[in-house]
Amino acid sequence: MTVKKPMPCSLYDMEGIQNWLDEMARQGLFLDRIAFHNDRFIFQTGEPRPVRYRLDPIVPGYDYGERRELYAQAGWEFVDTMVNLYCVYSCADPDIPELYSDPQSLACAVGRLAKRRSLSVGLLLLVLAFAVGGFCFVGWDTFLRNLILREEPFFPLTFLALPALVVIGGVIEVVYVRRLWTVCRTLEQSLSLKSGRRWNRPRFLTVYIPIFILGNLLINYVALYSPETTYTYDPAALAHPWPTAAQIEQTVPGQVPEDWTPCVDGYIRKNASRRAPVQEFVSRRQTAGSDYPYSLSTTIRYVRADSPKTAGRLYRLERDERAKRLEQWKGPTFAARVTDLVPFSPRDWPGLDRLEVAQFRSGGQAGWTFALLRGNDVLLVSYTGPARWEGCLPLFLEALDS
């Protein structure tokens, strides 16, 4: 009969693994093989009897086919390998000499294994450090944005979780390698090895599966949760009375029919946080029916920060985010493709701390985006239609003052 058991001690605890396998044999469980992931040992049941199990460190350069033959001639039978760290041998004859009768020779083998493991762990940590550094560099703006705006409140935690997991994993690997070096030094001093701490692994069905299910539910909740609220377009719900479609079109007399009564459709998203108590995004589209070929769109992003310093950071983040969107919309896959894009460039305007404007064409119409910073206020407006930004900006500043 086959019996599976998890390893109850560290993978680097040579004496602990050997003692445990010896105990299993005295209970009638004899090692048959080790699972692919080395998390379970598969035993065959039989009449209890004493059997010695010994670990032979795997060292580059050894001819293990020849070593197995030599060990077999000495009375040691090969069982299986463990994670490219050890070969496991067994012997039921108590009179046969130990696999390593000289602690110094075993110390030499363990030392070579420790050097190889140290090198592989060092290279792995270096690669992970570069990967995490690149991840943090790419996602830093998103992290900072969510830290201030809290559009995705759990994103900062998940963003910091990856470096934390890498650090924890690195510390664990370093501790394990140190244990190998401790074993090596102990053997060099001809001292006997001591078993490390054992632990009782929890049952898979009663513990691991509930933890797995709860973890997945929590991850899904974190991924989908957002405090932002979406409303149908209602100007009365906004912090400022932004210019209407008719007011914007009045800045370009003769471009739009005088009897044009626009039909406005759109939505509003609102949010709040301690560092940005007012956050609004407005998307509206004005059409005049089939008689007029006008389809004018406006998006307004407004944030009021708790201080000019926070507003300055948000201004940079919001402007960069809009610039990325404009670059993405240059692709041929977008229906309202952006062409003739002139990137954001600084402009002078009295009373504003910063003002930058980008211009483009979309859907056969001219368009522009301006980003402004004034005190605690950050405002970005994108528009496609005949009106020019120079004529519309005073309207938005007037609304901002009200």
C-alpha positions in Angstrom: 0.0 0.0 0.0 1.2 3.5 -0.8 1.3 6.2 1.9 2.0 9.9 1.2 3.5 12.2 3.9 4.7 15.8 3.8 8.3 16.5 4.8 8.1 17.8 8.4 11.4 19.7 8.5 13.5 22.1 6.4 14.8 20.9 3.1 18.3 21.9 4.3 18.1 19.9 7.5 20.1 16.9 6.5 20.1 15.2 9.9 16.4 15.9 10.4 15.4 14.3 7.1 17.6 11.3 7.7 16.3 10.7 11.2 12.7 11.1 10.0 13.1 8.5 7.2 14.7 6.1 9.7 11.7 6.6 12.0 9.3 5.9 9.2 11.1 2.6 8.4 10.7 1.5 12.0 7.0 2.2 11.6 6.8 0.1 8.5 6.9 2.9 5.9 9.8 2.6 3.4 10.6 5.5 1.0 9.7 4.6 -2.6 10.0 8.0 -4.3 9.7 11.8 -3.8 7.0 13.8 -5.4 7.9 16.1 -8.3 7.6 19.3 -6.2 9.5 17.6 -3.3 6.6 18.5 -1.0 5.6 14.9 -0.4 7.3 11.6 0.2 5.7 8.4 -1.1 6.2 5.3 1.1 5.4 1.7 0.6 4.1 -0.2 3.7 5.8 -3.3 5.0 7.0 -5.1 8.0 8.7 -2.6 10.4 12.4 -3.0 10.5 15.4 -0.7 10.9 16.6 0.9 7.7 19.2 3.7 7.4 18.6 6.5 5.0 21.5 8.9 4.1 21.7 12.0 1.9 24.5 12.4 -0.6 25.0 16.1 -1.6 24.8 16.6 -5.4 27.9 18.4 -6.5 28.7 19.5 -10.1 31.4 17.4 -11.8 30.5 14.1 -10.1 29.7 11.0 -12.2 26.6 9.9 -10.4 26.2 6.8 -12.5 29.6 5.6 -11.3 28.9 6.7 -7.7 25.7 4.8 -7.6 27.5 1.6 -8.8 30.2 2.1 -6.1 27.6 2.7 -3.4 25.6 -0.3 -4.6 28.7 -2.5 -4.3 29.1 -1.1 -0.8 25.5 -2.1 0.1 23.7 1.2 -0.3 20.7 1.3 -2.6 19.8 4.5 -4.6 16.2 5.6 -3.8 15.6 9.1 -5.4 16.9 12.7 -5.7 15.7 15.8 -3.8 15.5 19.1 -5.7 18.9 18.7 -7.2 20.3 18.9 -3.7 20.7 15.3 -2.5 20.7 11.8 -3.7 18.9 9.5 -1.2 20.3 6.1 -0.4 19.1 3.4 1.9 20.6 0.4 3.6 19.0 -2.3 5.7 22.2 -4.0 6.9 23.4 -2.4 10.2 26.9 -3.8 9.7 27.6 -1.9 6.5 29.8 1.2 7.1 28.2 4.6 6.8 27.9 6.3 3.4 30.3 8.9 4.7 32.5 7.4 7.4 34.7 10.5 7.4 33.0 13.8 8.4 35.6 15.8 6.6 34.7 14.2 3.2 31.0 14.9 3.9 31.9 18.5 4.9 33.7 18.9 1.5 30.6 17.7 -0.4 28.3 19.9 1.6 30.6 22.9 1.2 30.6 22.5 -2.6 26.8 22.2 -2.5 26.6 25.3 -0.3 28.8 27.3 -2.7 26.6 26.2 -5.7 23.5 27.1 -3.8 24.8 30.4 -2.7 25.7 31.3 -6.3 22.3 30.3 -7.6 20.4 32.1 -4.8 22.6 35.3 -5.3 21.8 35.3 -9.1 18.1 34.7 -8.4 18.0 37.6 -6.0 19.8 39.8 -8.4 17.4 39.0 -11.2 14.4 39.5 -8.9 15.8 42.8 -7.7 16.1 44.1 -11.3 12.6 42.8 -12.0 11.1 44.4 -8.9 13.0 47.6 -9.6 11.6 47.7 -13.1 8.1 47.0 -11.9 8.3 49.8 -9.3 9.7 52.2 -11.9 6.9 51.5 -14.3 4.1 51.5 -11.7 5.4 54.3 -9.5 3.1 56.9 -10.9 0.1 54.6 -10.6 1.1 53.9 -7.0 1.4 57.5 -6.2 -1.8 58.4 -7.9 -3.8 55.8 -6.0 -2.0 56.8 -2.7 -3.4 60.3 -3.1 -6.7 59.8 -4.9 -7.6 56.3 -3.6 -9.4 55.4 -6.8 -8.2 51.8 -6.1 -7.6 51.8 -2.4 -5.9 48.4 -2.3 -3.5 49.0 -5.1 -0.8 50.6 -2.9 -0.9 47.5 -0.7 -0.7 45.1 -3.7 2.0 47.3 -5.2 4.1 47.0 -2.0 3.3 43.3 -1.6 5.5 42.2 -4.5 8.7 43.8 -3.1 7.8 42.5 0.4 7.3 39.0 -0.9 10.7 39.1 -2.7 12.4 40.4 0.4 10.8 37.6 2.5 11.6 35.0 0.0 15.2 36.2 -0.2 15.6 36.2 3.6 14.3 32.6 3.7 16.7 31.5 1.0 19.6 33.2 2.7 18.7 31.5 6.0 18.5 28.1 4.3 22.0 28.6 2.7 23.4 29.7 6.0 22.1 26.4 7.4 24.1 24.5 4.8 27.2 26.4 5.8 26.5 25.7 9.4 26.3 22.0 8.6 29.5 22.3 6.7 31.3 23.9 9.6 29.9 21.4 12.1 31.2 18.5 10.0 34.6 20.2 9.6 34.9 20.2 13.4 34.0 16.5 13.4 30.9 17.3 15.5 27.7 15.3 15.2 24.8 17.0 13.3 21.7 17.9 15.2 18.1 17.8 13.8 16.3 21.0 13.3 12.8 21.8 14.5 9.9 19.7 13.1 6.4 21.0 12.5 3.1 19.3 12.0 1.8 20.1 8.6 -2.0 20.9 8.6 -4.3 18.6 6.7 -4.8 19.7 3.1 -8.6 19.4 2.9 -9.4 21.0 6.3 -6.9 23.9 6.1 -5.3 24.6 2.8 -8.5 24.5 0.7 -10.4 27.0 2.9 -7.4 29.3 3.0 -7.1 29.0 -0.8 -10.8 29.8 -1.4 -10.8 32.7 1.1 -7.6 34.1 -0.5 -9.1 34.0 -4.0 -12.3 35.7 -2.8 -10.3 38.4 -1.1 -8.1 38.9 -4.3 -11.3 39.2 -6.4 -12.8 41.7 -4.0 -9.6 43.7 -4.0 -9.4 43.7 -7.7 -13.0 44.8 -8.3 -13.5 47.2 -5.4 -13.5 50.9 -6.2 -15.0 53.7 -4.2 -15.8 55.7 -7.3 -19.5 56.4 -7.9 -20.9 56.9 -11.4 -23.9 59.1 -12.1 -25.9 60.1 -15.1 -24.9 63.5 -16.4 -26.4 66.2 -14.1 -24.5 69.6 -13.9 -26.1 70.3 -10.5 -24.1 67.4 -9.0 -20.7 69.0 -9.9 -18.5 71.2 -7.6 -18.5 74.0 -10.2 -20.9 75.0 -13.0 -18.7 74.1 -16.0 -19.5 75.8 -19.3 -22.4 74.2 -21.2 -22.2 73.2 -24.8 -24.1 76.3 -25.9 -21.6 78.6 -24.0 -18.6 76.9 -25.6 -20.0 77.1 -29.1 -20.8 80.9 -28.6 -17.0 81.4 -28.6 -17.0 80.6 -32.4 -19.9 82.6 -33.9 -20.9 81.4 -37.4 -19.3 77.9 -37.0 -22.4 76.3 -35.5 -26.0 77.0 -36.7 -27.7 79.5 -34.5 -30.8 77.4 -34.0 -28.7 74.4 -32.9 -30.2 72.9 -29.7 -27.7 70.3 -28.6 -28.8 67.0 -27.0 -26.3 66.4 -24.2 -25.5 62.9 -23.0 -22.8 61.7 -20.7 -21.9 60.6 -17.2 -20.1 61.8 -14.0 -17.7 59.9 -11.8 -17.0 61.2 -8.3 -14.6 60.2 -5.6 -13.0 61.7 -2.5 -10.0 61.1 -0.3 -8.2 62.8 2.6 -5.6 64.4 0.3 -8.0 65.1 -2.6 -11.5 65.7 -1.1 -13.1 66.6 -4.4 -12.5 64.4 -7.5 -14.7 64.6 -10.5 -14.6 63.2 -14.1 -17.2 64.4 -16.6 -17.7 63.0 -20.0 -20.4 64.6 -22.2 -21.2 64.4 -25.9 -23.4 66.9 -27.7 -25.3 66.1 -30.9 -27.8 68.0 -32.9 -29.6 65.2 -34.6 -29.4 64.1 -38.2 -29.8 67.6 -39.7 -26.4 68.8 -38.6 -23.1 67.0 -38.9 -21.9 68.2 -35.5 -20.9 65.8 -32.8 -19.0 67.6 -30.1 -17.4 66.0 -27.1 -15.9 67.3 -23.9 -14.3 65.6 -21.0 -13.5 67.4 -17.7 -11.2 66.1 -15.0 -11.2 68.2 -11.8 -9.4 67.6 -8.5 -9.2 69.8 -5.5 -6.3 68.9 -3.3 -5.7 69.6 0.4 -2.6 71.6 -0.3 -0.7 73.3 -3.2 2.1 70.7 -2.9 -0.3 67.8 -3.3 -2.0 69.6 -6.2 1.4 70.0 -7.9 2.0 66.3 -7.7 -1.5 65.5 -9.0 -1.1 68.0 -11.8 2.0 66.1 -13.1 0.3 62.7 -12.7 -2.9 63.7 -14.4 -1.1 65.5 -17.3 1.2 62.5 -17.8 -1.8 60.1 -17.8 -3.6 62.2 -20.4 -0.5 62.4 -22.5 -0.2 58.6 -22.5 -3.9 58.3 -23.5 -3.4 60.7 -26.4 -0.4 58.6 -27.6 -2.4 55.4 -27.3 -5.3 56.9 -29.3 -2.9 57.5 -32.2 -3.2 53.7 -32.9 -5.4 52.6 -35.9 -7.5 50.3 -33.7 -9.3 53.3 -32.0 -12.5 54.5 -33.7 -11.9 58.1 -32.7 -8.3 57.9 -33.8 -6.0 60.9 -32.9 -3.9 62.3 -35.6 -1.6 65.4 -36.1 -0.9 65.3 -32.3 1.1 68.2 -30.9 2.2 67.2 -27.4 1.7 69.2 -24.3 3.6 72.4 -24.3 3.7 75.2 -21.6 1.7 78.4 -22.1 1.5 81.6 -20.2 -1.8 82.8 -18.7 -2.2 85.3 -15.9 -3.3 83.9 -12.5 -2.3 80.3 -13.3 0.6 78.4 -11.7 0.9 76.2 -14.7 -0.8 75.7 -18.0 0.0 73.2 -20.8 -1.9 72.6 -24.0 -1.9 69.7 -26.5 -3.6 69.8 -29.9 -4.8 67.1 -32.3 -7.4 66.0 -34.8 -10.0 63.3 -34.0 -13.0 62.1 -36.0 -12.2 64.6 -38.7 -12.5 67.5 -36.2 -9.9 69.7 -34.5 -9.4 69.0 -30.8 -7.3 70.1 -27.8 -6.5 69.3 -24.2 -5.4 71.8 -21.6 -4.1 71.1 -18.1 -4.0 73.9 -15.6 -2.9 74.2 -12.0 -4.0 77.0 -9.7 -3.5 76.8 -6.0 -5.2 73.6 -4.8 -7.1 73.1 -8.1 -6.1 70.8 -10.9 -8.3 70.9 -14.1 -7.9 69.0 -17.4 -10.3 69.6 -20.3 -10.4 67.8 -23.6 -12.6 69.0 -26.4 -13.2 68.2 -30.1 -15.1 70.8 -32.2 -14.7 74.2 -33.8 -14.0 76.1 -30.5 -10.4 77.1 -29.7 -8.9 76.6 -26.3 -8.0 80.3 -25.9 -11.7 81.2 -26.1 -12.9 78.4 -23.8 -10.3 78.7 -21.0 -11.8 82.0 -19.6 -15.2 80.2 -19.3 -13.7 77.4 -17.3 -11.7 79.9 -15.1 -14.9 81.8 -14.5 -16.6 78.5 -13.5 -13.6 77.7 -11.2 -14.0 81.0 -9.4 -17.7 80.5 -8.8 
